[in-house]
Amino acid sequence: MPTPRKDIVNLDLCQYYHCISRCVRRAFLCGQDEKTGRSFDHRKEWLVNLMHELTQFFAIRICAYAVMSNHYHLVLFVDTEEALEWSDQEVVMRWASLFPMSKARIYLEKGINFENLKQNHINNIHLWRKQLMDISWFMRKLNETIARKANKEDECTGHFWESRFKSQALLDDSALLACMAYVDLNPIRAGMSTTPEKSDFTSIQQRIQAYQNQQQLPESMCRFEEESNGNREDKHPLPCKQLDYFELVDTTGRLIAANKKGAIPSHLQPILERLKIKSDSWTETITNLSQSFAYFMGRPESIEKCRTALEKPKIHGLKQSKQYFY
């Protein structure tokens, strides 16, 4: 029996999630259609631009992303602290911006008194605040918008995405870093690229370009430890240094491109060991990571803690966790 989404996306247990959406049609999300010769690469820009734009309204930040030919990956951070600090008026303004036909727009147009709210207003604002820190609503808005644009362009109707998106809870820093690298290395594993900096429409390419050009990343993206500058977006930095992550992904990508398996070079092993990731099977880990875990990813103690909290007799992934993590 599938695990209910409410158990997977449980913000009391976890604030980081890996999300995957796949297209249902042969025409694909983007890339070159070999049968017709038509290119859909511009849809990558739609998707990347929109995911960044939506973070302006949701209490959600992007850790990693990769847009492929018929699917895309996102690693998201849900900032519950930020959402709970918003004023009622800010919640209404954010929801009205996302959904102009909603009651939130009516509230703003009528100029309701936020100092003396009626009970139905309070209930609606409470619901909208909750939905603004819900990855299901984030993914819904992202996918529905892209589907409408693609269907209009293709002059057709019907489903564009293959059922609902898949999500995996990243229970600890080990799972977060490993999953980010897994996502950033998708184009290399698929043979679409040979290096991270050449992997178009990925977070690793965006991070490298920002670093090389001495530019700040957009506020939509989570930053690494040494990038933190005290802003709201930096109160939860990613669990390693940026240059360490760059080197880890670059070296791993070269090993994958050369079809070499086994341990990571010795000078990179401390990065993994600090995060309790087994370095002797790193390339195998990064190749099979997402498929090895169904709904929850993390070290053995994190998997066990999750099982206890959800009152489950067992959770898939414990065996794989012991194989990949300390």
Phi, psi and omega in degrees: 000128181300148177284129180300145181302326182296334177280324180289310181266085181238102187291346174285336181262326192202143178242002181242136184218141173261123182239141181226131174234138181239147177280154180258338185264153179296333184296342175072164179289317184199179181093189184264126174278110185295333182284317184257344183079003182279138180260138178241021184300330182297339180289338173299318179295319176307309187294311182295315180298319183289321180297322176292318182297319184295334179293345176292339185248323178274156174274057186223138177236159183259125174268318181204154175205156174207126179256119182254187185293318184232014177197170175217157179242143173224137167248118188243147173245128179261115183267082181297326180300316179297314183298322182287341180271348178296143173288163177301320181295320180294322177300314181297318181295319179295315182293321179295326178292323180284321185230084186299339181267006183276173177297335180301320178296321178296319178303316182291319181292325180279345179066052181297153181276106182287349177273346182217069185280144173283162185298322180292328175294315180300316181297316180294317180294321176300317180294315181295322178300316179297319181288334178285352172239035182242118182294335178296320178289323176300309182293324178298311180296318180297308185290320180295320180295314179295319180299317180297317180294318181292318179296320178296317180294321181277354182054052179212174177232176178107183184291136174256325181257148180278097180054204180279163178291154175267141179228147176228129176281130178260102196281344182205178182299326180299311180295321181299308183294317180298318181290322176301314179296319177302315180293312182296334182266004180306311181298327179288317178298327181276358180077015181272345182208163180247340180219157179301319183291342177262002181275092185296146177057048172230157179292327181294321177296317180296319179294316181296316180297319178297319180294313182295326181267005180055045180248154175282142172292154175297154181296346179291343186253140174290147183252163177276174189308306187282352178276345186300132181231017176092355178288165180305318185291345186254006181287348178231070183293154176293150196278037171195176178277148185301313183293327175297317180294316178304312183293321179298313181293319180297312181296317179297320179298320179292323177295318180294316180298327179273002180059040178257134180246161177121207188280153174284152178307150189300326184289346178261349183300322179301329179298314181288319183295325178297329179264010177060040174254130182290122185276339185287346179230030187300314182295325175293319179301311186288341178277323188250006192305302186296321181288340183281340182239135181280295187235336184230133182232134179168181178292162182306317182292330178288320177298316181293320178298319178295317180300316180295315182297324181271357179057046178259145176294327176199160178230131179298136175121350183296318179298315179293324179299317179293334179284325187259331187236158177277000000 
